[in-house]
């Protein structure tokens, strides 16, 4: 099963700027990994909800994600994007407190 990083872009970030950040991240990943980045790191984008999913199982995918987050947080602050994994990683599950 392929694991993905899911990036939920804040509604405070203009869609055009998020798209530009993803394009720049793609170019940078391709500079690092060559044409392999197109095969291994191709993102899935839900433009209506501004959700970007990137394969987490390849170096190119991981680099694309890091670059995308870096560009967004640099331009719009630390709350510009939230990152999840799909499927969720066990450590990301909420911890239940005793007595609940």
MIPA-470731 format. One record per residue (C-alpha): residue in one letter; chain; x, y, z. Coordinates in steps of 0.02 Angstrom, whole numbers, plus 50000, padded with zeros to 5 digits. Layout:
MIPA-470731
resn a&chain A&X X&Y Y&Z Z
...
end
This chain:
MIPA-470731
resn x&chain A&X 50000&Y 50000&Z 50000
resn x&chain A&X 50069&Y 50169&Z 49950
resn x&chain A&X 50076&Y 50295&Z 50089
resn x&chain A&X 50046&Y 50479&Z 50054
resn x&chain A&X 50080&Y 50640&Z 50143
resn x&chain A&X 49923&Y 50745&Z 50142
resn x&chain A&X 49947&Y 50934&Z 50149
resn x&chain A&X 49795&Y 51034&Z 50202
resn x&chain A&X 49824&Y 51213&Z 50147
resn x&chain A&X 49748&Y 51348&Z 50256
resn x&chain A&X 49603&Y 51447&Z 50182
resn x&chain A&X 49707&Y 51602&Z 50223
resn x&chain A&X 49829&Y 51554&Z 50084
resn x&chain A&X 49770&Y 51610&Z 49912
resn x&chain A&X 49746&Y 51461&Z 49796
resn x&chain A&X 49857&Y 51540&Z 49663
resn x&chain A&X 49999&Y 51556&Z 49789
resn x&chain A&X 49979&Y 51375&Z 49848
resn x&chain A&X 49982&Y 51317&Z 49667
resn x&chain A&X 50137&Y 51422&Z 49633
resn x&chain A&X 50223&Y 51348&Z 49787
resn x&chain A&X 50183&Y 51172&Z 49725
resn x&chain A&X 50250&Y 51213&Z 49552
resn x&chain A&X 50412&Y 51283&Z 49624
resn x&chain A&X 50428&Y 51132&Z 49738
resn x&chain A&X 50405&Y 51018&Z 49588
resn x&chain A&X 50541&Y 51107&Z 49490
resn x&chain A&X 50658&Y 51099&Z 49639
resn x&chain A&X 50624&Y 50913&Z 49666
resn x&chain A&X 50656&Y 50883&Z 49482
resn x&chain A&X 50821&Y 50978&Z 49497
resn x&chain A&X 50871&Y 50861&Z 49639
resn x&chain A&X 50805&Y 50697&Z 49568
resn x&chain A&X 50795&Y 50724&Z 49381
resn x&chain A&X 50649&Y 50658&Z 49279
resn x&chain A&X 50625&Y 50525&Z 49413
resn x&chain A&X 50536&Y 50657&Z 49517
resn x&chain A&X 50393&Y 50661&Z 49391
resn x&chain A&X 50368&Y 50474&Z 49411
resn x&chain A&X 50398&Y 50457&Z 49597
resn x&chain A&X 50330&Y 50620&Z 49667
resn x&chain A&X 50180&Y 50664&Z 49559
resn x&chain A&X 50057&Y 50752&Z 49675
resn x&chain A&X 49868&Y 50729&Z 49681
resn x&chain A&X 49780&Y 50896&Z 49703
resn x&chain A&X 49604&Y 50937&Z 49759
resn x&chain A&X 49598&Y 51120&Z 49708
resn x&chain A&X 49425&Y 51150&Z 49780
resn x&chain A&X 49475&Y 51099&Z 49956
resn x&chain A&X 49661&Y 51144&Z 49934
resn x&chain A&X 49725&Y 50972&Z 49982
resn x&chain A&X 49886&Y 50907&Z 49905
resn x&chain A&X 49940&Y 50725&Z 49921
resn x&chain A&X 50119&Y 50672&Z 49883
resn x&chain A&X 50190&Y 50494&Z 49886
resn x&chain A&X 50286&Y 50470&Z 50049
resn x&chain A&X 50381&Y 50314&Z 49999
resn x&chain A&X 50512&Y 50391&Z 49885
resn x&chain A&X 50653&Y 50516&Z 49912
resn x&chain A&X 50581&Y 50626&Z 49774
resn x&chain A&X 50409&Y 50626&Z 49856
resn x&chain A&X 50480&Y 50667&Z 50027
resn x&chain A&X 50586&Y 50808&Z 49955
resn x&chain A&X 50438&Y 50879&Z 49858
resn x&chain A&X 50336&Y 50881&Z 50018
resn x&chain A&X 50474&Y 50965&Z 50119
resn x&chain A&X 50498&Y 51097&Z 49986
resn x&chain A&X 50311&Y 51130&Z 49970
resn x&chain A&X 50292&Y 51152&Z 50158
resn x&chain A&X 50447&Y 51259&Z 50165
resn x&chain A&X 50386&Y 51378&Z 50030
resn x&chain A&X 50213&Y 51394&Z 50109
resn x&chain A&X 50273&Y 51420&Z 50287
resn x&chain A&X 50407&Y 51542&Z 50231
resn x&chain A&X 50278&Y 51646&Z 50138
resn x&chain A&X 50126&Y 51629&Z 50251
resn x&chain A&X 50186&Y 51573&Z 50422
resn x&chain A&X 50183&Y 51409&Z 50519
resn x&chain A&X 49994&Y 51389&Z 50508
resn x&chain A&X 49990&Y 51395&Z 50318
resn x&chain A&X 49983&Y 51206&Z 50300
resn x&chain A&X 49945&Y 51054&Z 50407
resn x&chain A&X 50022&Y 50885&Z 50366
resn x&chain A&X 49941&Y 50714&Z 50387
resn x&chain A&X 49985&Y 50541&Z 50325
resn x&chain A&X 49870&Y 50427&Z 50226
resn x&chain A&X 49849&Y 50296&Z 50287
resn x&chain A&X 49877&Y 50369&Z 50461
resn x&chain A&X 50035&Y 50316&Z 50550
resn x&chain A&X 50002&Y 50231&Z 50717
resn x&chain A&X 50092&Y 50368&Z 50812
resn x&chain A&X 49970&Y 50497&Z 50742
resn x&chain A&X 49818&Y 50417&Z 50823
resn x&chain A&X 49745&Y 50514&Z 50970
resn x&chain A&X 49796&Y 50448&Z 51139
resn x&chain A&X 49651&Y 50400&Z 51252
resn x&chain A&X 49667&Y 50455&Z 51431
resn x&chain A&X 49636&Y 50334&Z 51573
resn x&chain A&X 49456&Y 50335&Z 51633
resn x&chain A&X 49381&Y 50387&Z 51465
end
